[in-house]
Amino acid sequence: MRCVGCGLVYLNPHPLPDDTAEHYPEAGYDPFLSLNSGNGLFDRAYRISRCFTLAWKRRLVKRLTPRGSGILDVGCGTGEFLNALKTDYQTMGIEPEPNAAKWARERLGLAVYTGGWEALPTGETNFDLITMWHVLEHIPDPLATLRAVAERLTPAGKLLIALPNIAALDAAIYRSEWVALDAPRHLWHFTPATLTRLASQAGFILKYRGMLPLDSFYNILRSERLKVAIHGRWQVLLTPLRASIAALASMIWGLTTGNHSGIIYIFARKF
């Protein structure tokens, strides 16, 4: 549904709180995709893109905050992003999925706590950078979450949010089969305008907005897989041409309008 007042797109009804866990199975959901050792074309491409993306994220963090800073990753999954930073930063994560959080603690030796804000140790100092990589769209009350983030940032701290963009061209091309709709897990579908408005209500000001590398290709490839699953394997015959056109058109649309398939936002506190 779309709010006629602010334009925010959202899922209605939301899953009941007691039913949420069943929508995040270990074998098939994103926190565990990077652990997949499959040899299919998509699996190999995903692993390569994952390595590239982690390196890009690390370079971005180095530009945002000095070495030794405190970083909290909200919804950290299996902890690969934090693991890439732990030698240079004081890292911590929270993750509601217990198996993913356990993996991060036991396999990577990270300080990852199972749950939400309440899981953070009492008296924990504030952070210089808080990151939310494709997390806010899952949270039932994003405004309350952003206000909680503001309270846990240092005065000069920054908030990094990465999200799919419902105003992207590939969303219009694939419509109900656009993989980033991801019902019933994605509860909210933001545009730059709706997210900036929400963040402002929580006490943030936008400092930077830009493209997330490879997100359009990731969303298009997975949307094509969804088409094949829904309509049959004959769709594979159309995939090369359709995906190529969608990727090129989405990239041009993003560069000319700012509506990339995936967007990264950097916010600072207003005061």
Backbone as a ProteinNet text record, in pm:
[ID]
protein_1_A
[PRIMARY]
MRCVGCGLVYLNPHPLPDDTAEHYPEAGYDPFLSLNSGNGLFDRAYRISRCFTLAWKRRLVKRLTPRGSGILDVGCGTGEFLNALKTDYQTMGIEPEPNAAKWARERLGLAVYTGGWEALPTGETNFDLITMWHVLEHIPDPLATLRAVAERLTPAGKLLIALPNIAALDAAIYRSEWVALDAPRHLWHFTPATLTRLASQAGFILKYRGMLPLDSFYNILRSERLKVAIHGRWQVLLTPLRASIAALASMIWGLTTGNHSGIIYIFARKF
[TERTIARY]
84.8	0	89.2	30.9	105.7	27.1	95.5	34.3	7.3	-116.5	-150.1	-92.7	-55.3	-0.5	148	228.1	374.4	435.6	357.9	409.1	481.6	490.4	559.4	482.8	555	496.9	524	422.3	437	351.4	387.7	315.6	199.9	82.2	-34.1	-119.7	-141.9	-99.1	44.5	106.4	236.4	220.3	324.3	318.8	304.5	236	225	361.6	392.1	523.9	560.4	463.6	493	522.7	487.5	507.9	632.9	699.8	811.6	924.3	961.6	1078.8	1066.8	946.2	930.5	958.3	964.5	991.4	1140.1	1226.3	1370.7	1440.1	1412.5	1474.9	1624.2	1700.4	1846.3	1897.6	1837	1893.7	1880	1777.6	1751.6	1752.5	1776.1	1764.9	1901.8	1906.4	2029.4	2141.3	2116.6	2229.8	2315.6	2258.8	2333.1	2370.7	2326.6	2359.4	2509.4	2581.7	2726.1	2799.5	2732.9	2795.3	2767	2685.7	2647.5	2768.2	2794.4	2909.2	2865.9	2744.4	2695.5	2784.1	2778	2863.2	2786.4	2659.5	2582	2636.9	2595.6	2644	2609.4	2484.9	2444.6	2525.5	2550.3	2625.1	2767.4	2831.6	2968.5	2970.6	2874.5	2868.4	2841.7	2758.2	2726	2849.4	2927.3	3046	3148.4	3165.1	3258.7	3210.8	3083	3029	3033.2	3018	3022.7	3162.1	3264.9	3401.9	3427.3	3381.6	3396.3	3324	3200.4	3119.5	3180.2	3234.3	3297.9	3418.5	3498.1	3613.1	3568.2	3461	3406.5	3355	3287.3	3235.7	3350.2	3455.2	3569	3631.4	3646.6	3701.4	3608.8	3478.9	3383.2	3394.2	3401.5	3412.9	3539.5	3648.7	3773.6	3758.8	3673.8	3651	3557.4	3471.2	3371.1	3419.8	3507.6	3544.7	3688	3763.9	3905.7	3925.9	4042.7	4080.5	4066.3	4016.1	3996.5	3858.8	3775.8	3641.4	3553.6	3449.4	3352.2	3243.1	3219.6	3121.5	3021.3	2893.5	2785.6	2715.5	2704.1	2630.3	2498.5	2389	2255.3	2205.1	2166.2	2126.1	2245.9	2347.8	2478.3	2485	2378.2	2380.6	2489.8	2565.3	2673.1	2803.9	2802.3	2914.2	3027.6	3009.5	3121	3168.8	3076.1	3115.1	3199.3	3155.5	3232	3366.4	3367.9	3492.7	3596.5	3549.6	3641.1	3697.3	3635.1	3676.4	3745.6	3738	3771.6	3918.4	4008	4148.4	4176.7	4090.2	4113.9	4013.5	3904.2	3798.1	3749.1	3681.4	3614.3	3472.8	3450.6	3327.3	3233.4	3104.6	2999.9	2879.6	2801.1	2683	2565.5	2445.8	2324	2251.7	2196.8	2132.9	2017.2	1894.4	1780.2	1774.5	1835.9	1830.5	1934.5	1892.6	1987.7	2095.6	2064.3	2165.9	2273.4	2231.8	2329.1	2420	2359.4	2438.9	2536.5	2491.4	2577	2694.5	2667	2774.6	2881.4	2836	2930.4	3016.3	2958	3032.8	3130.2	3079.4	3158.6	3258.5	3222.2	3311.2	3406.8	3360.9	3442.2	3492.7	3447.2	3494.8	3452.2	3334.6	3287.1	3197	3191.3	3100.3	2964.1	2884.4	2752.5	2648.7	2547.4	2445.3	2313.7	2246.6	2122.3	2005.9	1935	1819.1	1829.5	1755.9	1756.7	1837.4	1794.8	1869.6	1884.4	1783	1787.4	1899.2	1953.5	2059.4	2196	2213	2342.7	2375.4	2501.3	2541	2505.8	2462.3	2429.2	2553.2	2535.8	2647.5	2740.3	2706.1	2790.6	2801.9	2922.4	2943	2880.5	2863.2	2805.3	2905.2	2853.4	2932.1	2959.4	3070.9	3107.8	3039.5	3004.4	2935.8	2840.6	2716.9	2617.7	2573.5	2578.6	2544.2	2421.1	2341.5	2221.2	2216.3	2275.7	2281.8	2156.7	2063.3	1939.9	1869.6	1847.2	1786.1	1657.2	1656.2	1544.7	1412.1	1416.2	1293	1228	1303.4	1251.4	1188.7	1211.6	1181.7	1039.6	959.4	819.5	801.7	890	876.8	1006.9	1024.9	1152.4	1178.8	1075.7	1097.7	1152.7	1095.2	1146	1289.1	1319.8	1455.6	1554.7	1518.8	1608.6	1629	1526.9	1543	1636	1627.1	1718.4	1861.5	1878.9	2011.5	2070.8	1989.5	2037.8	2090.6	2027	2070	2200.1	2234.5	2355.7	2473.6	2456.4	2566.6	2638.6	2769.1	2842.7	2794.9	2821.6	2774.5	2815.9	2935.8	2983.1	2964.9	2891	2875	2789.2	2800.7	2727.7	2644.2	2536.7	2449.6	2454.2	2480.9	2484.2	2367.3	2284.8	2169.8	2177.5	2162.7	2155.1	2019.4	1954.4	1818.2	1793.2	1703.2	1651.8	1560.5	1542.3	1466.7	1346.3	1227.2	1105.3	1083.1	1154.1	1142.1	1243.3	1319.5	1415.7	1343	1408.4	1345.4	1326.4	1421	1403.1	1282.9	1245.3	1123.1	1000.9	1001.7	890.4	888.4	1007	1014.9	962.1	1003.9	968.1	841	796.8	669.5	656.1	553.7	530.9	639.5	722	829.8	965.3	964.4	1088.9	1130.8	1247.5	1286.9	1295.8	1325	1339.8	1207.2	1094.9	968.1	970.1	1019.3	1050.5	943.6	817.8	710.9	717.9	691.2	646.8	760.3	886.3	997.8	1020.9	1009.7	1026.3	892.6	889.6	765.6	747.6	859.8	858.4	941.6	897.2	969.6	992	1115.4	1147.7	1195	1175.1	1239.4	1331.6	1419.7	1501.9	1419.3	1306.8	1223.8	1161.2	1105.6	1037.3	1136.3	1254.2	1351.9	1408.2	1439.4	1494	1394.5	1266.9	1163	1156.2	1159.1	1153.4	1275	1393.5	1515.8	1514.7	1459.1	1450.6	1364.6	1257.1	1170.9	1245.4	1345.6	1423	1543.8	1563.3	1672.2	1796.5	1783.6	1898.8	1889.4	2004.4	2013.7	2097.1	2050.9	2119.2	2248.1	2357.9	2487.4	2530.9	2486.5	2532	2432.1	2413.4	2330.6	2397	2408.5	2474.4	2434	2486.9	2453.4	2524.7	2454.7	2516.6	2567.4	2698.1	2751.7	2689.5	2657.2	2610.5	2468	2401.8	2267.2	2168.3	2179	2085.3	2103.3	2228.5	2254.1	2206	2230.3	2184.1	2031	1961.6	1815.8	1758.9	1823.3	1774.4	1794.8	1912.6	1938.6	1844.9	1822.9	1733.5	1587.3	1551.2	1416.2	1395.7	1500.7	1492.2	1474.9	1545.9	1529.4	1386.7	1329.8	1192.4	1094.9	1119.8	1035.2	1037.7	1157.2	1169.2	1093.2	1105.5	1037.9	886.3	835.6	690.7	632.5	701.9	643.6	700.8	805.3	859	995.4	1065.4	1203	1215.9	1106.5	1116.1	1153.7	1131.7	1169.6	1320.9	1397.8	1544	1582.8	1500.7	1529.5	1523.9	1442.2	1426.6	1522.8	1581.6	1661.1	1777.9	1861.5	1978	1940.3	1843.4	1804.6	1732.9	1636.3	1556.6	1643	1730.5	1816	1915.1	1968	2064	1997.3	1877.5	1804.7	1768.1	1720.9	1680.8	1800.3	1915.8	2034.5	2081.3	2087.5	2133.1	2035.5	1905.7	1805.5	1803	1814.1	1812.3	1933.9	2048.5	2170.4	2158.4	2109	2092.4	1990.6	1880.4	1777.2	1834.7	1913.6	1972.2	2068.7	2151.4	2250.2	2186	2072.3	2008.6	1910.2	1851	1749.1	1791.2	1897	1935.6	1859	1767.4	1688.6	1753.6	1863.4	1932.9	1853.5	1884.9	1817.6	1844.1	1967.9	2004.5	2076.1	2042.6	2097.9	2160.2	2273.5	2337.3	2317.9	2279.3	2254.8	2348.2	2406.5	2486.8	2416.6	2383.2	2315.1	2402.8	2386.4	2448	2335.5	2364.8	2266	2248.8	2126.1	2099.8	2163.6	2167.3	2218.5	2270.1
-118.2	0	124.4	237.3	363	469.4	535.8	643.8	761.5	809.9	920.2	1052	1057	1178.2	1194.7	1092.3	1104.8	1021.3	929.2	848	721.9	694.1	574.1	449.2	352.7	223.7	124.4	46.5	-45.2	-169.2	-273.2	-400.2	-394.2	-435.3	-436.1	-559.8	-645.3	-629.5	-677.6	-632.4	-683.7	-822.5	-906.6	-1034.7	-1011.5	-1102.8	-1094.1	-1120	-1054.2	-1071.2	-1217.3	-1298.4	-1438.6	-1520.9	-1468.3	-1543.1	-1499.2	-1395.5	-1336.4	-1435.3	-1511.9	-1599.9	-1701.3	-1748.6	-1852.8	-1801.3	-1669.6	-1611.3	-1589.9	-1632.8	-1616.5	-1752	-1847.1	-1979	-1972.3	-2051.6	-2047.5	-2079.4	-2176.5	-2225.8	-2127.7	-2043.1	-1965.6	-1817.1	-1763.6	-1618.8	-1553.8	-1424.4	-1351.4	-1366.5	-1366.2	-1378.5	-1501.4	-1603.3	-1726.5	-1750.6	-1663	-1684.2	-1684.4	-1600.2	-1590.3	-1714.9	-1799.7	-1923	-2038.6	-2013.1	-2116	-2155.7	-2283.9	-2332.1	-2393.5	-2358.5	-2412.9	-2374.3	-2453.1	-2430.9	-2380.3	-2341.9	-2287.6	-2152.4	-2108.5	-1981.9	-1867.1	-1865.1	-1757.9	-1763.2	-1883.5	-1897.4	-1844	-1877.3	-1829.6	-1678.4	-1627.7	-1482.8	-1409.8	-1468.3	-1403.7	-1397	-1504.2	-1504	-1399.7	-1388.8	-1290	-1149.2	-1122.7	-989.3	-958.7	-1061.4	-1042	-994.6	-1054.6	-1013.1	-869.7	-834.5	-698	-599.8	-634.6	-545.2	-523.9	-629.3	-615.7	-521.9	-534.4	-445.2	-301.1	-281.7	-147.1	-88.9	-169.3	-122.1	-81.3	-158.8	-127.7	6.8	30.7	159.7	274.8	251.4	354.3	389.9	288.6	312.1	392.2	361.4	435.1	583.2	614.9	755.8	823.8	746.3	803.5	826.2	739.6	747.1	699.2	760.2	724.1	587	534.3	404.9	408.7	299.7	290.3	332.1	383.4	427.8	308.7	339.8	238.6	227	104.9	81.7	-23.2	7.4	-87.9	-119.7	-248.9	-292.3	-352.6	-288.1	-332.7	-432.2	-551.4	-656.4	-710	-749.9	-781.8	-918.8	-998.5	-1130	-1218.1	-1282.1	-1371	-1296.8	-1164.5	-1084.7	-1060.5	-1086.6	-1072.4	-927.8	-833.2	-692.3	-653.8	-690.9	-660.8	-732.5	-852.8	-928.9	-859.6	-791.9	-719.8	-593.9	-549.6	-424.6	-444.6	-563.5	-581.4	-552.6	-560.8	-533.1	-384	-299.2	-154.6	-76	-140.2	-68.8	-150	-81.2	-146.8	-181.8	-307.6	-347.4	-421.3	-404.1	-472.5	-487.3	-591	-611.1	-660.2	-633.5	-695.4	-762	-878.3	-959	-1038.8	-1019.5	-1089.6	-1238.6	-1279.3	-1421.3	-1496.8	-1584.6	-1644.8	-1729.9	-1802.1	-1886.1	-1802.9	-1692.1	-1604.3	-1539.6	-1492.7	-1430	-1531.1	-1652.3	-1757.2	-1785.5	-1790.7	-1812.5	-1704.4	-1577.2	-1465.6	-1474.6	-1514.9	-1525.3	-1642.1	-1758.5	-1880.4	-1900	-1865.3	-1888.4	-1771.8	-1649.3	-1531.8	-1458.4	-1499.7	-1438.9	-1294.5	-1259.4	-1121.4	-1097	-971.6	-931.4	-903	-1006.9	-995.7	-1044.4	-963.2	-992.7	-1025.3	-1127.2	-1173.6	-1087.6	-1027	-945.7	-806.5	-713	-574	-487.1	-361.7	-266.5	-313.9	-385.4	-431.5	-532.4	-589.7	-690.8	-629	-498.9	-435.5	-433.9	-454.2	-453.3	-320.8	-328.8	-208.8	-122	8.2	101.3	109.2	44.3	50	194.9	237.4	374.1	393.2	518.4	548.2	520.8	515	472	589.5	579.6	681.4	657.9	532.5	497.6	381.9	397.9	289.7	259.4	133.2	92.3	3.1	18.1	-64.1	-102.1	-217.2	-263.3	-345.5	-287.3	-356.9	-413.5	-326.5	-365.8	-289.4	-159	-75	-119.7	-176.6	-219.8	-339.1	-405.8	-521.5	-484.9	-365	-329.5	-275	-329.1	-285.6	-137.1	-77.2	64.5	136.4	175.9	237.1	372.1	449.5	579.6	562.2	471.9	446.5	395.1	313	260.4	372	462	572.4	665	683.7	764.9	696.3	563.6	489.4	498.9	496.2	511.3	647.4	751.1	886.2	894.6	822.9	824.9	749.9	658.9	577.9	626.6	737.9	796.9	902.7	913.8	1026.8	1155.1	1272.8	1398	1413.5	1368	1379	1248.1	1154.8	1023.9	1028.1	923	913.9	785.8	793.1	678.5	644.8	519.4	471.3	376	404.1	319	279.5	150.7	101.2	35.4	70.5	23.9	2.1	-91.3	-92.5	27.1	66.1	187.1	151	168.1	131.7	218.4	333.2	419.5	385.2	276	234	181	189.9	145.4	-5.5	-82.4	-227.4	-269.3	-188.5	-217	-204	-103.8	-84.8	-192.9	-239.9	-342.6	-476.3	-516.5	-649.4	-649.7	-533.2	-515.8	-615.8	-699	-789.4	-895.1	-912.2	-1010.3	-945.5	-818.2	-751.7	-810.9	-869.7	-949.2	-865.6	-735.1	-652.1	-620.2	-656.6	-646.8	-742.7	-863.7	-961.9	-971.9	-976.5	-997.3	-1140.4	-1161.6	-1062.5	-1006.7	-1018.1	-973.9	-823.3	-767.6	-623.8	-556	-480.3	-416.6	-277.2	-213	-75.9	-66.6	18.4	38	187.8	230.2	372	423.1	551.6	628.7	727.6	796.7	898	1001	1042.1	1143.9	1091	969.4	918.2	883.9	833.2	802.6	929.6	1029.4	1154	1221.6	1214.6	1273.4	1199.4	1067.7	988.4	1014.6	1017.8	1042	1180.5	1277.9	1412.4	1413.7	1336.8	1328	1268	1185	1120.3	1202.9	1320.5	1407.6	1400.1	1352.8	1338.9	1434.5	1466.5	1544.3	1466.1	1462.8	1386.6	1456.6	1381.1	1434.5	1382.5	1264.6	1204.9	1098	1086.4	980.9	933.1	801.7	751.8	609.6	559.9	427.3	318.4	211.1	90.9	7.4	-15.1	-92.6	-231.8	-273.4	-408.5	-438.4	-348.5	-380.9	-399.8	-317.3	-333.6	-469.8	-513.1	-643.3	-757.1	-742.4	-842.7	-853.4	-738.5	-740.6	-794.2	-759	-805.8	-956.2	-1006.1	-1149.8	-1231.2	-1184.3	-1259.1	-1244.2	-1132.7	-1117.6	-1213.8	-1232.1	-1329	-1471	-1503.8	-1636.3	-1654.1	-1547.1	-1553.3	-1574.3	-1508.5	-1528.7	-1674.7	-1732.3	-1872.5	-1963.2	-1936	-2017.9	-2008.6	-1891	-1870.9	-1917.4	-1884.1	-1905.4	-2025.6	-2086.3	-2203.7	-2180.3	-2289.7	-2281.7	-2220.5	-2214.6	-2151.9	-2004.3	-1944.5	-1804.8	-1783.8	-1892.1	-1882	-1832.6	-1865.4	-1822.8	-1670.3	-1606.6	-1461.2	-1386.7	-1458.8	-1393	-1310.2	-1362.6	-1282.5	-1146.8	-1142.8	-1016.6	-925.1	-982.9	-900.9	-843.7	-926.9	-881	-776	-792.1	-694.4	-559.6	-561.5	-436.5	-371.7	-453.6	-400.1	-339.2	-405.7	-355.5	-223.3	-216.5	-93.7	21.2	-6.4	97.8	145	51.6	87.4	171	136	211.7	355.6	371.3	504.8	585.4	521.7	588.1	635	549.3	585.3	702	699.5	806.5	941	937.7	1062.5	1116.7	1029.3	1074.2	1058.5	980.7	950.4	834.8	777.4	663.6	531.8	500.7	374.5	259.4	139.3	21.5	5.5	29.3	28.9	158	217.7	348.9	343.9	412.8	429.7	574.3	589.7	721	739	857.6	892.8	1008.2	988.2	1089.3	1131.8	1255.7	1307	1357.9	1367.6	1422.4	1571.4	1620.7	1763.4	1845.9	1786	1859.9	1761
0	0	0	-45.4	-49	28.1	119.5	195.8	102.1	98.9	9.4	61.3	188.6	244.6	219	258.2	248.7	136.9	79	-30.7	11.5	141.3	188.4	146.8	90.3	52	163.6	200.2	312.4	293.1	365.4	361.7	460.7	418.2	505.5	475.7	578.8	718.3	739.1	849.2	889.4	949.4	941.3	1011.6	1162.3	1227.9	1373.3	1436.1	1548.9	1611.9	1637.4	1677.7	1708.2	1584.1	1466.9	1342.6	1267.2	1316.7	1241.7	1218.2	1321	1310.9	1197.5	1169.9	1068.5	927.7	911.3	779.5	753.8	847.6	832.8	847.6	758.3	769.5	744.1	818	809.5	670.8	605	479.8	364.3	366.4	247.1	260.2	379.1	391.8	391.5	361.8	334.2	437	570	661.5	636.4	571.6	550.3	404.6	315	174.2	149.9	221.6	199.1	245.5	324.2	370.7	276.3	176.3	80.9	-4.3	-12	-89.4	-222.6	-268.6	-393.9	-510.9	-617.2	-734.1	-855.1	-834.4	-944.4	-988.3	-1106.6	-1161.1	-1067	-1017.4	-926.2	-796.9	-744	-618.1	-633.9	-745.5	-767.7	-786.7	-863.4	-885.6	-754.8	-670.7	-542.4	-453.7	-448.1	-362.6	-409.9	-541.9	-595.9	-563.2	-585.1	-556.9	-409	-325.6	-180.1	-137.7	-193.4	-161.5	-205.4	-325.8	-375.4	-285.2	-244.8	-163.6	-26.1	33.9	165	157.9	52.5	35.7	16.9	-59.4	-79.9	51.9	130.8	259.6	352.5	352.7	438.4	399.3	270.4	224.8	262.8	254.1	290.2	438	524	667.8	698.3	630.5	653.5	621.4	524.3	490.7	591	655.2	743.8	885.5	934.2	1075.4	1094.5	1185.4	1200.4	1263.8	1242.3	1298.8	1451.2	1507.1	1651.4	1697.1	1605.7	1641.9	1681.4	1756.5	1794.4	1689.6	1640.9	1535.2	1582.2	1566.4	1593.8	1463	1431.1	1312.8	1358.8	1322.7	1361.8	1258.2	1304.4	1211.9	1136.6	1210.9	1150.9	1085.8	1093.7	1030.6	1086.9	999.5	1042.8	1069.2	1059.4	1107.2	1010.9	882.9	789.7	775.8	779.4	772	893.9	1012.4	1133.8	1133.6	1081.7	1076.9	989	884.3	795.2	860.4	971.2	1036.1	1170.1	1225.4	1366.9	1400.4	1303.4	1334.4	1349.1	1294.9	1295.7	1379.9	1420.3	1490.9	1610.9	1700.1	1811	1763.9	1734.9	1667.6	1761.9	1733.1	1807.9	1715.5	1737.5	1654.8	1735.1	1684.1	1737.1	1620.9	1647.1	1543.2	1604.7	1555.9	1614.7	1582.7	1472	1434.8	1517.1	1609.3	1703.8	1639.5	1532.4	1469.7	1400.3	1338.8	1275.3	1379.6	1490.8	1596.9	1658.4	1677.5	1733.1	1640.6	1510.8	1412.1	1424.3	1432.5	1440.7	1566.1	1676.7	1802.8	1800.6	1760.8	1774.4	1661.3	1540.9	1426.8	1401.1	1430.3	1399.3	1522.7	1638.9	1763.1	1781.3	1732.8	1737.8	1858	1900	2007.8	1945.3	1929.7	1868.7	1969.3	1990.7	2090.4	2020.6	2070	2009.3	2056.9	1962.6	1996.6	1938.4	2001.1	1957.2	2050.5	2065.5	2147.8	2291	2338.8	2477.5	2502	2394.2	2409	2434.6	2407.5	2430.4	2579.7	2613.7	2755.6	2823.1	2947.5	3023.4	3039.9	3018.4	3035.3	2916.1	2805.3	2685.1	2637.1	2604.9	2558.2	2420.7	2382.4	2252.9	2140.5	2020.5	1905.1	1811	1740.1	1642.3	1507.6	1481.6	1357.6	1385.4	1343.5	1350.9	1208.6	1172.5	1036.8	1036.7	932.6	912.9	765.3	733.9	595.3	564.8	490.4	452.7	577.1	672.2	799.5	827.7	802.1	844.8	784.4	663.8	598.9	668.6	758.3	831.3	965.8	1013.9	1152.7	1165	1256.5	1268.6	1297.7	1377.8	1411.4	1376.3	1250.1	1209.4	1274.6	1304	1367.5	1508.2	1584.9	1719.7	1714.4	1614.6	1600.4	1569.4	1480	1445.8	1566.2	1645.6	1766.1	1865.9	1874.6	1961.7	1910.5	1779.3	1719.5	1756.4	1746.3	1776.6	1919.7	2010.9	2151	2173.3	2083.1	2100.9	2018.3	1946.8	1871	1953.8	1932	1988.8	1920.1	1978.7	1916.4	1770.5	1736.6	1598.9	1521.6	1579.6	1517.1	1391.5	1312.1	1186.1	1182.5	1108.3	1083.8	935.9	905.2	767.3	747.4	649.5	617.5	471.2	443.1	306.1	285.4	174.1	149.7	0.5	-33	-170	-190.1	-314.8	-347.7	-432.9	-378.7	-449.7	-573.7	-583	-699.9	-809	-790.3	-892.1	-1015.2	-1129.8	-1253.8	-1255.1	-1198.7	-1199.3	-1114.3	-1014	-938.3	-1028.1	-1116.6	-1209.4	-1317.1	-1357.8	-1461.8	-1411.3	-1291.6	-1240.7	-1156.5	-1113.4	-1042.3	-926.4	-925.5	-811.7	-798	-902.1	-896.6	-867.9	-832.3	-790.3	-657.2	-652.3	-536.2	-409.5	-422.1	-302.8	-235.3	-294.7	-221.2	-102.9	-126.6	-22.2	86.4	46.4	145	197.9	328.1	426.7	513.7	468	551.9	542.1	422.1	406.7	435.2	542.2	586.7	527.3	492.3	442.3	314.9	223.5	97.6	79.2	110.6	114.1	-20.6	-41.3	-146.2	-75.2	-148.2	-81.4	-4.8	-61.3	4.9	133.3	129.4	248	359.3	323.7	428	489.7	407.5	460.3	553.8	518.7	604.1	737.2	733.9	856.3	944	883.6	959.8	1023.5	954.7	1009.8	1136	1134.1	1252.5	1371.8	1343	1449.3	1490.5	1428.5	1469.2	1383.4	1258.8	1169.6	1051.7	997.1	874.3	773.9	649.6	544.9	503.7	501.5	460.3	323.3	289	162.1	120.8	-10.4	-67.3	-195.2	-213.4	-333.1	-365.8	-475.8	-526.6	-447.1	-422.8	-368.5	-485.4	-495.3	-607.4	-614.1	-733.7	-765.3	-721.5	-646.8	-599.4	-713.6	-817.8	-928.8	-995.7	-1012.3	-1074.1	-984.3	-853.7	-756.9	-760.8	-755.9	-755.3	-886.2	-996.9	-1126	-1141.5	-1105.6	-1117.7	-1030.5	-908.5	-819.1	-861.7	-921.5	-975.8	-1092.5	-1173.5	-1282.7	-1228.3	-1122.5	-1061	-1010.7	-957.8	-909.5	-1024.3	-1136.1	-1253.7	-1299.7	-1300.1	-1340.8	-1243.7	-1114.2	-1013.6	-1026.4	-1063.7	-1070.1	-1203.1	-1313.1	-1445.9	-1520.8	-1468.6	-1534.2	-1597.2	-1626.3	-1673.6	-1812.2	-1888.1	-2019.8	-2009.5	-1891.7	-1872.1	-1884.3	-1865.2	-1878.1	-2017.3	-2116.8	-2253.4	-2267.1	-2185.8	-2192.8	-2101.3	-2007.2	-1903.8	-1958	-2047.9	-2090.7	-2148.1	-2239.7	-2302.5	-2203.4	-2131	-2037.9	-1925.6	-1868.7	-1759	-1806.6	-1927.4	-1980.8	-2002.2	-2061	-2083.6	-1950.2	-1855.6	-1725.1	-1652.2	-1657.4	-1587.8	-1647.1	-1780.7	-1846.1	-1820.1	-1834.9	-1815.4	-1670.5	-1577	-1435	-1398.5	-1455	-1426.8	-1479.3	-1602.6	-1660.3	-1579.5	-1542.8	-1462.6	-1328.9	-1266.2	-1138.2	-1149	-1252.5	-1269	-1304	-1372.6	-1414.4	-1310.8	-1229	-1133.3	-987.5	-961.8	-824.6	-765.3	-841.3	-792.5	-833.3	-766.3	-788.5	-727.2	-769.5	-715.6	-566.4	-526.7	-385.4	-353	-239.3	-204.5	-66.4	-52.5	77.2	122.4	247.8	307.1	426.6	437.6	554.7	626.1	752.8	831.4	947.9	989.6	1112.8	1203.2	1331.1	1423.8	1399.3	1413	1395.4	1507.5	1627.1	1742	1845.7
[MASK]
+++++++++++++++++++++++++++++++++++++++++++++++++++++++++++++++++++++++++++++++++++++++++++++++++++++++++++++++++++++++++++++++++++++++++++++++++++++++++++++++++++++++++++++++++++++++++++++++++++++++++++++++++++++++++++++++++++++++++++++++++++++++++++++++++++++++++++++++

